Amino acid sequence: MIYKEKIIFMGTPDFAVESLKALYENNFNIVGVITAPDKPAGRGQKLEKSAVKVYSEANSLKILQPINLKSPEFIEELKSLEADLQIVVAFRMLPEIVWSMPKFGTVNLHASLLPDYRGAAPINHAIINGETKTGITTFFIEKDIDTGKIIKQKEIEILPEYNAGDLHDILMKQGGKLIVETVKNIFDNEINAISQTEILKNNVPKQAPKIFKENCKINWNQNVGNVNNFIRGLSPYPSAWTEIVDESGNVLIMKISKSEIILDKNINETGKIFTDNKKYIQISAQNGFINILQLQLQGKKSMDTKSFLNGFNISLYQIN
């Protein structure tokens, strides 16, 4: 079935491209794409296009890159497109004048099973908290962020070997499919949106606030499983880190992006480095060790432990 209803898509990173691509390849009528302005990047500060802009240009879609979402010029241009529905995936917060404009409303794709993990970093926090399942949700945008009525959801298993990057890619692909199903249901008048308040029944949802570098420091005085989940949940970006210091007081930041657990109930001291300086680096936590598989010293490239030890004597250092 071909739908004539007009859609405006809003998004910026790779995560959003999959949903835009799914809509485009299913022949929906995309009358405009709104994405972030080009930004200077790299040493040369050359202007870099968003992933959504690159895809849109390749497929001759109309692109808008407003700096101010409340500017009269942008609002007038948006109105002129006469969209019936707006789709938002990994974009910034919208003012009410924008999200309330289309007759079918504005739909957001969120990478969690709402109402849990509202916020900017749902994928990271689900793994950090040791969840064994998560999912994706489509919902209607309302005034408070991530609180609107739920349209559709799909549950995804979080396997023990997944890191945040793995889960991001899985949810991204499933998100494209869910967006297509959602849009079809809306245009066919086959939805039964459910209030998140009704789902919560006075329970407090888990939150997923934005993650900052200072929040990524590893606390070794935790259960070894929690430490491993913390590393997984921040890999590959922004990466969990720890400080190491030598006898002269020189402090280095060491990022850890891949690890495994070695259980041992006889740990007397947490945050202690054990190594043979050839093949392994293990750091003690409660109930065992974190066996480091992939790491990166500040100013250096990421490498496996064996390669790292080939050029660095970590036995001269201890956790700071």
N, C-alpha and C positions, 0 to 999 in steps of 0.2 A: 504493500500500500504506500502511495506517495502522499506525504503531508505537505500542505501548502502553507501552514502556519509559519510565521517568521520567528527565527531564533537569533538571539544575541548571545555569544559565548564570551566569558571572561575568565582569563587564566594567564599564568606566566611561565612556570617551570615545566620540565619534562613530564612531571606527574599529570599536568593538565593536558598535555598534547594527546595522550591516549584517548581521552574522552572527546576532544575535538575531532580527532581522526575517526573515531567510531561514529560520531554524528555525521560527519562529511561523507564517509563511505556508505552510510545507510541512507544517503540522499535527502537528509533533512535540509530545510531551507534556511541556511545560515546567512543572515543579512549583514552581520557585522561581528568582528572579533575585537575585544578590548583587552589590551595587555599593557605591561609596564613600559615606560619610556626606555629607550636605549641608554645603557650606563657605561661609563668608562671602566675598562678592565685591563689587567696586566700591566707590565712595566711601561708600555707605550701609551697607556690610558686610551687605547682605541675604543670607540663606541661599540658595545656588544649588544646584539639583539637578543630578546628573550626566545626561548625554545618555541613558544607559541607563535611569536611573530615569524620565525623562520618557516614553520609549517604553513602558516597562513599565506605568506608570500609565495611559497611553492605551489599553492593551490588557488591563487588569485582571489583570496577572500579579502573583503574590505577590513582595514585595520584602523583602530583608533587607539591612541596612546596618551590619554589625558594625564596631566600632572596633578590637577585638582579635580576630583570627582564631583565637586559641588559647583564648579564654575558655570556661569550661565551659558557660555558657548558650548561646553560639553553637554549640558542638559538639553539644550535645543537640538544639537546634532543627534543625541540619543532618541529624543522624541520623534525626530524626522524619520528614523528607521522603522518606526511603528511595529516594534517587536511584540509578539504575542506571549513569548516566554523568554526568560533569561536563565542561562546556565552558568554557575560559578564553580570553578575548580581551582584551588590553590591560588587565590587572588587576595587582594586586601579587603578590609572591611568597607562595606558600602553604606553610603548615607541613605536614609529612608526614601528620599526623593527618587533615588535610582532603583532600589529593590522593589518599591511598590508600584513602579510604572506599568509593567505589562499586565494584561488582563488575566493571564494564567499564573502570574506571580513570578518569583525568582527562586530557582532550585539550586541548592548547594550539595556538592559531593564531599563527604567527610570520611577520613580514614580511621573510623572506629565504629563500634556498635553503640551509637548514641542511645541514651543520654550519657553513658560513661565516656571518659576521655574527651571532654570538650576542651578546646584550646589549640595552640599552634603546633604541638609536637605529639600527636596521639600515637604514632608508630613507635617512637622512641620510648615513651612512658609505658606502653603495654609490655614491651620486652623487659625493660628495667624492673617492672613490678612482677615479673615472672608469670605473666598471663600465658595460658595455653591456647587461647582463642581470641580473635579480634574480628574485624570485618570492615565493611564499608556501608555507609548510610547515605541515602538521598533524603533531603528535607527541604521544606519551604523556609526561606530566610524571613526572620522576624526581627524585632528591635534588639533583643539581647542575643549575643553571639552564640551560635550553635544550639539554640534552644527551640527552634521552630518545629512544626509538626512533621513527623517522620512519614515518608512515602514508601520507601523500600529499603531492605537491608539484605546483606549477604554475609554469612559467617565464614571465617577463614581460620584454619588451624595454624597455630604457631609452633612449628617443629623446634626441638631443642637446638638444632644446628643453625637456625635462622639468625641473622643479625638484622639491624634496622634497614640496611640496604636491600637485603633479600626480600624482606616483608614489603618494603616500599614498592619494589617491582611487581610483586604478586598483586598487591592492592591496586596498583596503577592499571594493570591489565583488566582486572575484574571490575574496576571502576568504570572503564569505558563501556563494558557490557551493561552494567547497572544503569548508567546514564541513558543508554538507548532504550532499555526496558521502561525506565521511568517516564521518559518523554512520550513514548508511545501510549502508555497508560494515561497520562495527563490529556493528551489530544483525543484519546478515545473515551474519555470520561470514565475511566475504570480504576480510580484510586479511592482509597479509604485512609486518608492521612490520620495518624494517631498522635495525640498530644503527649509530649515528653513528661509533663506533669502527671498525667494519668499513669504512665509507666513507672515513674519514680515512687509514687505513693508515699511522699514525705521522706524517702531515702535520699542521702546525699550522693551525687554522682562522683566518680573518680575524675580527677582533673588532669590536664595535659598542658601545662604552661610552657611558654617558650623556654628553650634551653640556652644558657649562656656558658661561656668557656669556664668561668670560675665555679660553675656547678658540676663540672665534669671531672673534678679531682677524685681519685679513688680513695675510699676509706677502707683501709686494710683490716680494721678492727670490726669486720662484719663476717657473717656466714659466707663461706667460700662460694656457695651457689648464688648469693646475692651479688657478690663482686663480679662473678662471671656474667650474670644477667646485665649488670651495669655496663660492662665492656661490650657485650653484644648489642645492647640498646643504643649505644653511641657510636657504633661502627657502621659504615666507614667514616661518618662525619657526625658531629665534630670531633669525635674520638675521646675516650677516657684517658686520663693522664695521671702520672705520678711524678714526684720530684725525687731525684737521686743526688747524693752529695758525696764528694770524696773527702779525704783526710784534711785537705787544705781549705775545705769549705766551699769549693766550687759546686754550684747547683745547676743541674741540667733537668729539663723537662723531657720525660719519656712517655710517648703516647703508646697505648696498647690497643690493637684493633682485632686481635684474634687470640683466643685462649681456650684452655680446657681445664677441667677440675680433676684434682687428685685428692681423694678423701683421706683424711688422717685425723683420728680423734686425739692424738697425742701432741697437739701443737701447744707449745709453751709460750711462744712469742709471735705475735702477728707483725706483718710488715717487714719481714726479714728475707733477704735475697739469698737463694741457694743456686749455685751454678758449677758446672765443670769447666767453664770458659771455652767449651768446644761446641756442645750440642744443645744444652738446655739452660733455661733460666726459669726458676720457680720462686714465687713469693708467697710467704705464709699468710693465711687468713684464719678465721675461726673454722675449725673442723677440717683443715686441709691446706692444699696449695693451689695457686693459680699457675698453671704451666703455660708460659707465654709462647705463642706460635708466630705472631706477627707484631712488629713494633717499629717505632720511628723515634729517633733522637732529634731534638730540635735542630733545625737547619739541615737535616739529612733526609734522604728518601726512606720510604717505608720498605722494610725487608723482613725475611723470615729470620728466626732466631739464630740459626747456624751461620747465615751470611753476616748477621749483625756481630756475632761473637768473633768472626774472622778478622774484624778490624777494631774491636773495642773490648777492653778488659773491664768487664762490669764487676769483677771481684774487688776492685778498688773502691767501689761505691756501696752506699747503703741508702735505704729509703729515708727521705728527709721528713 
